[in-house]
Amino acid sequence: MISQEELKAAQDKFNKIIEEQLTRIDAMKSEGDFIDYSKKDHIEIGVVGGDGIGPFITKEAQRVLEFLLKKDIESNRVTIRNIDGLTIENRAACHKAIPDDVLAELKECDVILKGPTTTPRKGDKWPNIESANVAMRKELDLFANLRPVKIPEEGVDWTFFRENTEGGYAVGSEGVNVNDDLAIDFTVTTQPGSERIIRAAFDYAQKSGKKKVTVVTKANVIKTTDGKFLDTAKEIAKEYPDVEMDDWYIDIMTAKLVDPKRRQQFKVVVLPNLYGDIITDEAAELQGGVGTAGSANIGKKHAMFEAIHGSAPRMVDEGRAQYADPSSIVKAAGMLLDYIGYTEEAEKLSKALQICSEYEKKVVLTGRSDGGTGEEFANYLMETLSRDDLEEYYSSFNK
């Protein structure tokens, strides 16, 4: 039997969550437009190493960025700032997902390249602090998580738009243990939050020529929050008559991504936070593994680019961190370049990565001493980027 004190404490916490979300909605309604980086005289790129293998792979991605941006770094149009302190040890000591001094530095940057960070889970040695990723997305309002996945030989070219600040992760560390018998977590869906991610997906579908958006929910069961997301998508779709829309439930969508007869039909996919986290990992695995995919987290004022895999502490414990594959965060660096207007450099990097990872394979990464190191792979990548005939050389593999 629940006591009145327990019931009152749970109600008070729920009231607090509602008040916080209503304040967030007001802020969303007053936000401005996206920044046009082509018009900026100076761009500040923050680089965050993170935990585990993060500093090892991020170092190599930074070297590639500095190689491609050498001219503009020397002219001071671009500055790269290393931001320390987003480690699990420091976060645990501060008992904050992002220490205040680190957050202040992040907010001073236009865009951020971030290595993987460790998220404490129940039963481990760390305190119950929120995921640094989730906190950064909320603090910088990085509401759109963009994850491209391509499998050219199978005709697959997907772009996922995962809502980044709501859903099951919105108040992930603020669930309520009402008593020993009852624990409750919350999922959050707002009208402005749904509108901006869905509109971003439709805008991209129209501008990219993909012309199709698939909306993924579980609205047949989770009728209120997922229902709002789906209903919002149906209304926004009316504004884009030349973009086809369909919708799928998350359970069957996970099956259809591995269906060779169906998966080529998906183009742009938009979905709430938790579903997006799960299904983009599945999609990346089909592409060749989560180590092959990069991720963009976009807001109106800031953007953060990261590898989609974890911090792999076991590799560090076993002395193998130098063999970690930096491909995922290098792809994220390519997305960063494209986002701030360095489209030509991003395209070159994409082609060089494909040559090094899929075609030539002069440095093979296995995660162990029988393969190359991340540093060797980055050197190989930059040697490939230096080729005067890169375009022709790339084309020779695609005849």
C-alpha atoms as one frame of an Amber mdcrd trajectory, in Angstrom:
protein
   0.000   0.000   0.000   1.380   3.396  -0.967   1.643   6.041   1.730   0.327
   9.570   1.300   3.885  10.878   1.641   5.094   8.673  -1.219   2.152   9.679
  -3.386   2.693  13.384  -2.686   6.421  13.147  -3.516   5.640  11.478  -6.846
   2.998  14.087  -7.698   5.372  16.939  -6.830   8.052  15.511  -9.102   5.585
  15.112 -11.964   4.423  18.705 -11.494   8.028  19.884 -11.664   8.617  17.989
 -14.935   5.483  19.519 -16.469   6.565  23.032 -15.469  10.045  22.497 -16.948
   8.636  21.237 -20.230   6.192  24.133 -20.520   9.123  26.541 -20.052  11.026
  24.664 -22.786   8.048  24.960 -25.124   7.996  28.747 -24.643  11.704  28.855
 -25.538  11.136  26.784 -28.691   8.365  29.082 -29.830  10.685  32.087 -29.662
  13.760  30.543 -31.350  15.210  32.134 -34.477  16.473  30.703 -37.744  19.413
  28.405 -38.466  22.830  30.090 -38.755  24.199  30.513 -42.270  27.879  29.672
 -41.787  28.810  30.833 -45.273  28.196  34.387 -44.050  30.326  34.131 -40.923
  33.786  35.711 -40.860  35.011  33.304 -38.204  34.025  29.757 -37.229  35.044
  28.140 -33.957  35.208  24.335 -33.905  35.339  22.698 -30.490  36.924  19.236
 -30.222  35.986  17.036 -27.266  37.831  13.764 -26.716  35.405  12.095 -24.328
  36.041   8.726 -22.665  37.644   5.401 -23.451  38.772   5.259 -27.068  37.300
   8.731 -27.620  40.519  10.739 -27.235  42.374   8.298 -29.498  39.961   8.414
 -32.435  39.080  12.107 -32.000  42.766  13.030 -32.214  42.942  11.393 -35.648
  39.759  13.091 -36.864  41.136  16.441 -35.698  44.343  15.836 -37.674  42.242
  15.216 -40.788  40.204  18.383 -40.167  43.373  20.436 -39.709  44.761  18.962
 -42.921  41.682  19.902 -44.948  41.230  23.332 -43.323  44.917  24.262 -43.210
  44.556  27.407 -45.322  41.599  28.819 -43.385  43.110  27.920 -40.020  46.249
  29.843 -40.979  44.154  32.844 -42.054  42.179  32.618 -38.777  38.823  32.145
 -40.471  38.601  28.817 -38.646  39.801  28.124 -35.108  39.940  24.675 -33.542
  39.624  24.615 -29.763  40.357  21.529 -27.667  37.912  21.225 -24.783  38.959
  18.976 -21.918  36.959  17.821 -18.932  34.068  15.893 -20.479  35.323  12.647
 -18.955  33.350  10.286 -16.772  35.809  10.893 -13.921  35.326  14.653 -14.034
  31.577  14.407 -14.527  31.279  12.017 -11.599  33.386  14.311  -9.381  31.130
  17.276 -10.260  28.032  15.056 -10.183  26.931  16.720 -13.407  26.367  15.388
 -16.900  28.401  18.335 -18.193  30.582  20.336 -15.762  29.775  24.048 -15.776
  33.152  25.154 -17.142  32.967  22.624 -19.970  29.425  23.697 -20.859  30.516
  27.341 -20.984  33.264  26.444 -23.460  30.896  24.385 -25.586  28.490  27.300
 -25.845  31.294  29.530 -27.132  31.813  27.221 -30.127  29.801  27.246 -33.329
  30.167  23.528 -33.988  31.587  20.643 -31.982  33.338  17.398 -32.897  32.794
  15.017 -29.997  34.229  11.642 -29.097  32.094   8.989 -27.361  31.335   9.432
 -23.665  30.486   6.856 -21.011  26.965   6.898 -19.582  26.651   5.468 -16.059
  24.178   2.661 -15.631  22.568   1.261 -12.526  24.902  -0.961 -10.568  28.223
   0.346 -11.867  30.748   2.396  -9.895  29.613   5.796 -11.179  26.870   8.019
  -9.706  23.497   8.323 -11.442  24.267  11.276 -13.702  22.560  11.946 -16.999
  24.137  10.976 -20.305  26.517  13.701 -21.486  25.101  13.295 -24.984  21.525
  13.782 -23.828  22.530  16.752 -21.673  24.452  18.406 -24.512  21.521  18.009
 -26.878  19.228  19.645 -24.345  21.617  22.398 -23.214  22.474  23.410 -26.804
  18.999  22.500 -28.109  20.401  20.132 -30.734  17.000  18.838 -31.683  17.772
  17.125 -35.005  19.945  14.026 -35.064  20.956  13.362 -38.653  22.368   9.943
 -39.608  23.004   8.997 -43.239  23.446   5.340 -44.198  24.483   4.175 -47.657
  24.895   0.686 -49.118  25.407   1.527 -52.811  25.620  -2.051 -54.045  22.150
  -2.702 -52.602  20.560   0.567 -53.696  20.249   1.808 -50.116  20.542   5.548
 -49.424  18.800   6.439 -46.168  18.785   9.659 -44.161  17.389   9.394 -40.645
  16.021  12.413 -38.771  15.826  11.402 -35.117  14.187  13.835 -32.710  16.901
  14.516 -30.173  15.477  16.334 -27.154  12.160  14.688 -26.338  10.643  11.204
 -26.159  11.905   8.677 -23.647  15.191  10.521 -23.141  13.744  13.959 -22.325
  13.726  13.370 -18.567  15.649  10.117 -18.538  17.270  10.575 -15.137  14.125
  11.993 -13.484  11.928   8.938 -13.264  10.080   8.240 -10.030  10.490   5.290
  -7.694   7.052   5.785  -6.175   7.728   2.995  -3.683   9.499  -0.371  -3.705
   6.822  -1.836  -5.978   6.378   0.922  -8.556   8.838   2.793 -10.778   7.698
   5.230 -13.488   9.627   6.922 -16.289   8.262   9.532 -18.669   8.127  10.153
 -22.398   7.601  13.691 -23.664   6.167  14.892 -26.983   5.515  18.563 -27.661
   3.852  20.222 -30.610   6.713  22.637 -31.460   9.300  19.896 -30.859   7.530
  17.541 -33.245   6.940  20.235 -35.833  10.557  21.347 -36.118  12.068  17.856
 -36.583   9.359  16.730 -38.996   9.610  19.939 -41.013  13.399  19.525 -41.159
  12.910  16.041 -42.613  10.411  17.237 -45.241  12.611  20.217 -46.158  15.563
  17.881 -46.656  13.483  15.431 -48.708  12.350  18.219 -50.989  15.735  19.927
 -51.394  17.732  16.701 -51.796  15.374  15.271 -54.392  14.633  12.172 -52.346
  10.943  13.153 -52.295   9.777  10.622 -49.729   9.458  10.759 -45.934   8.671
   7.745 -43.764   7.319   8.503 -40.289   8.011   5.835 -37.658   6.023   5.592
 -34.395   4.067   3.136 -32.278   0.969   5.300 -32.442  -1.384   2.323 -32.482
  -0.404   1.561 -28.860   1.261   4.718 -27.492  -1.637   6.816 -28.640  -1.058
  10.147 -26.894   2.606  11.004 -27.465   3.324   8.929 -30.580  -0.137   9.842
 -31.802   0.713  13.546 -31.579   3.950  12.973 -33.496   2.160  11.100 -36.298
  -0.752  13.553 -36.483   1.707  16.444 -36.714   3.516  14.710 -39.577   0.268
  14.244 -41.481  -0.502  17.961 -41.188   2.984  19.067 -42.252   2.907  16.639
 -45.202   0.057  18.710 -46.665   2.527  21.596 -47.096   4.779  19.417 -49.289
   2.514  18.017 -52.015   5.468  16.823 -54.103   6.935  14.775 -51.217   5.397
  11.352 -50.621   4.710  10.356 -47.021   4.106   6.960 -45.495   4.192   5.720
 -41.913   5.305   2.520 -40.231   5.257   1.170 -36.710   8.676   0.774 -35.147
   8.497  -3.002 -34.707   7.763  -3.794 -38.356  10.114  -1.024 -39.523  13.052
  -2.787 -37.871  12.112  -5.892 -39.854  11.678  -4.091 -43.164  15.140  -2.519
 -42.982  16.604  -6.008 -43.365  14.124  -6.989 -46.094  16.021  -6.745 -49.413
  12.724  -6.453 -51.314  11.521  -3.460 -49.302  14.437  -1.468 -47.912  15.384
   0.354 -51.127  12.002   2.084 -50.935  12.916   4.059 -47.810  14.567   7.438
 -48.371  14.130   9.948 -45.524  12.973   8.601 -42.160  11.787  10.757 -39.250
  11.085   9.330 -35.832  10.993  10.042 -32.085  14.095   9.866 -29.945  14.220
   6.318 -28.559  13.114   4.645 -31.791  15.680   6.695 -33.687  18.478   5.621
 -31.372  17.673   1.943 -31.889  16.923   1.884 -35.588  19.902   3.979 -36.681
  22.232   1.518 -34.957  20.518  -1.274 -36.873  20.917   0.678 -40.109  24.589
   1.382 -39.402  25.190  -2.320 -38.770  23.761  -3.107 -42.205  26.183  -0.560
 -43.663  29.136  -2.346 -42.089  28.914  -1.699 -38.354  28.340   1.189 -35.972
  32.001   2.076 -36.387  31.299   3.086 -39.993  28.662   5.749 -39.310  28.825
   9.372 -38.255  26.124  11.467 -36.707  25.097  15.132 -36.738  23.163  16.850
 -33.968  21.750  20.109 -35.299  20.172  23.083 -33.588  19.432  26.667 -34.553
  22.541  28.092 -32.821  24.917  25.141 -32.417  25.718  21.781 -33.981  27.577
  18.740 -32.665  29.037  15.895 -34.731  30.015  12.537 -33.278  30.675   8.862
 -33.811  27.580   6.786 -33.095  29.386   4.027 -31.207  30.318   3.929 -27.530
  33.532   4.579 -25.637  34.684   0.918 -25.672  36.380   0.933 -22.243  37.357
  -2.709 -22.710  39.691  -1.729 -25.530  41.424   0.721 -23.204  41.602  -1.815
 -20.363  43.175  -4.333 -22.741  45.691  -1.811 -24.108  44.135  -1.762 -27.580
  42.825   1.818 -27.784  45.416   2.822 -30.396  43.891   0.226 -32.741  40.382
   1.702 -32.550  38.846   2.537 -35.917  38.426   6.320 -36.307  36.227   5.991
 -39.416  32.975   6.858 -37.660  34.211  10.119 -36.159  36.067  10.963 -39.381
  32.720  10.608 -41.171  31.249  12.900 -38.533  34.047  15.375 -39.294  33.011
  15.201 -42.949  29.436  16.017 -41.986  30.755  18.942 -39.947  32.697  20.255
 -42.951  29.628  20.035 -45.153  27.460  21.760 -42.555  29.735  24.801 -42.211
  30.013  25.217 -45.971  33.129  23.244 -46.889  31.220  21.038 -49.294  34.133
  20.329 -51.626  36.379  19.243 -48.765  33.611  17.052 -47.349  33.133  15.359
 -50.709  36.859  14.719 -51.056  36.958  13.209 -47.590  34.008  10.947 -48.354
  35.702   9.629 -51.478  39.075   9.176 -49.780  37.409   7.264 -46.945  35.719
   4.969 -49.412  39.009   4.325 -51.213  40.836   3.575 -47.966  38.089   1.555
 -46.260  36.438  -0.297 -49.122  38.631  -0.319 -52.227  42.378  -0.264 -51.621
  42.443  -1.255 -47.955  46.190  -0.725 -47.592  45.659  -0.254 -43.843  43.196
  -2.754 -42.396  41.775  -2.009 -38.963  40.881  -4.989 -36.783  40.850  -3.375
 -33.352  43.881  -5.458 -32.419  47.623  -5.601 -33.011  47.139  -7.766 -36.119
  45.739  -4.658 -37.847  46.705  -1.043 -38.298  46.472   1.737 -35.731  44.132
   4.676 -35.947  47.134   6.917 -36.546  48.307   4.762 -39.462  44.839   4.848
 -40.976  44.616   8.649 -40.646  48.038   8.996 -42.284  46.874   6.748 -45.123
  43.699   8.805 -45.465  45.614  12.093 -45.680  48.013  10.618 -48.243  44.974
   9.687 -50.327  43.489  13.169 -49.889  46.784  14.609 -51.185  46.474  12.875
 -54.552  46.139  15.322 -57.430  44.108  12.721 -59.290  41.781  11.824 -56.410
  38.608  12.288 -58.453  39.862  10.164 -61.349  41.321   7.574 -58.995  38.019
   7.280 -57.137  36.121   6.945 -60.396  38.399   4.089 -61.478  36.922   1.951
 -58.686  33.365   2.638 -59.803  33.495   1.660 -63.456
